[in-house]
Amino acid sequence: MPRFGFDFTLPKNSNEFSYFGYGPFESYCDMHHASTVGIYSSNADKEYVNYVMPQEHGNHTETKMLKIGNLEFNSEQGFEFNVSEYSISALTKAQHTDELVKDGKIHLRLDYKVSGIGSNSCGPDLNPKYRLDEKQ
């Protein structure tokens, strides 16, 4: 399973957020060494990563606190999140960056866990310790 969590749609004015977790760069359980744990502020536009083929971007792992709009999320165990101007559907449909369409909303994804990125597209399978394989 690639991820387990929730996808929320927020109004465009919920663009700004702050968090305590790995940042300021995107991070995943197997790819976070360029990031450090701290308190960061950002917005959906800054979180966008212009990948050649549009895909998920801006994930932050081991987050303990997130404030966005009038919402606040806290967890001693940590969670993962990303904030984007693009829906999962828009990212899935677009084959090239010029095909991406913003819908005027902010998309917040809160996850219990996200599987690692790995390198199976050009290398070995994802190491089992970075897979979301939990049964309960």
Secondary structure, 3 states (H helix, E strand, C coil): CCEEEEEEEEEHHHCEEEEEEEECCCCECCECCCCEEEEEEEEHHHHCCCCCCCCCCCCEEEEEEEEECCEEEEEEEEEEEEEECCCHHHHHHCCCHHHCCCCCEEEEEEEEEECCCCCCCCCCCCCHHHCCCCCC
